[in-house]
Amino acid sequence: MPIPFLIQLAIGIGMSILSYILRPQPKPPKPPSLDDFNAPTADAGRPWPVIWGSMTITGVNNIGSFDKKRRKRKIKAAKK
C-alpha cells in the first residue's frame, strides 16, 4: 500500500513549509553614509596609478588640495 509513502511525503512537505516560515529574515540594507564614499587620501607609501588615456579613478592617493572638477585638455603630440 502507498500509505507509508504518502505519510512520509506529507511530513516532508510539512517540514519544508515549516522551515520556510521559520527561516531568518534578511536585514534591510543601511542607507549610504559619508563613510561609504571613496574619497581621495594622502598616504605616504601608497602607489600612484599610471594613466594612459581617459579613465575614472576612485580612491586616488592625493597629495595636495585640488578641486574635484573634470577638465578637458588638448595636448599636441610631438612629431618625430
C-alpha positions as CSV (number, residue, x, y, z in Angstrom):
1,M,0.0,0.0,0.0
2,P,1.2,3.6,-0.7
3,I,0.1,4.9,2.7
4,P,3.6,5.0,4.3
5,F,4.9,6.8,1.3
6,L,2.1,9.4,1.5
7,I,2.7,9.9,5.2
8,Q,6.4,10.5,4.6
9,L,5.6,12.8,1.7
10,A,3.2,14.8,3.9
11,I,5.8,15.0,6.7
12,G,8.4,16.2,4.2
13,I,6.2,18.9,2.7
14,G,5.1,20.0,6.2
15,M,8.8,20.3,7.3
16,S,9.6,22.2,4.1
17,I,6.8,24.7,4.8
18,L,7.8,25.0,8.5
19,S,11.5,25.7,7.6
20,Y,10.4,28.3,5.0
21,I,8.3,30.1,7.7
22,L,11.0,29.9,10.4
23,R,14.0,30.9,8.3
24,P,15.8,34.1,9.4
25,Q,14.7,37.2,7.6
26,P,17.4,39.3,5.9
27,K,18.1,42.7,7.4
28,P,17.3,45.7,5.3
29,P,20.3,47.5,3.8
30,K,21.5,50.6,5.6
31,P,21.3,53.9,3.8
32,P,24.6,55.2,2.4
33,S,26.6,57.4,4.7
34,L,29.7,59.6,4.2
35,D,31.9,56.6,5.1
36,D,30.7,54.7,2.0
37,F,32.2,57.2,-0.4
38,N,35.6,56.6,-1.8
39,A,37.3,60.0,-1.2
40,P,40.9,60.6,-2.1
41,T,43.5,60.1,0.7
42,A,47.0,61.3,1.3
43,D,49.1,58.3,2.5
44,A,52.8,58.1,2.2
45,G,54.0,54.9,0.5
46,R,50.7,54.2,-1.3
47,P,51.3,53.6,-5.0
48,W,50.1,56.1,-7.6
49,P,48.3,54.8,-10.7
50,V,49.8,55.4,-14.1
51,I,47.1,56.5,-16.6
52,W,47.2,56.4,-20.4
53,G,44.1,57.9,-22.0
54,S,40.9,58.7,-20.3
55,M,39.9,56.9,-17.1
56,T,37.8,57.4,-14.0
57,I,39.8,56.7,-10.9
58,T,38.4,56.2,-7.4
59,G,40.3,56.3,-4.2
60,V,43.4,58.1,-5.5
61,N,46.3,58.9,-3.3
62,N,46.0,62.7,-3.3
63,I,49.0,64.7,-2.2
64,G,47.7,68.3,-2.3
65,S,44.4,70.2,-2.3
66,F,42.7,70.0,-5.7
67,D,39.1,70.8,-6.7
68,K,37.1,67.8,-8.0
69,K,36.1,69.2,-11.4
70,R,36.7,67.5,-14.7
71,R,38.8,69.4,-17.2
72,K,39.4,68.5,-20.8
73,R,42.8,69.3,-22.0
74,K,44.1,69.1,-25.6
75,I,47.7,68.1,-25.9
76,K,49.5,68.0,-29.2
77,A,51.7,65.0,-29.8
78,A,55.3,65.7,-30.7
79,K,56.1,64.7,-34.3
80,K,59.2,62.7,-34.9
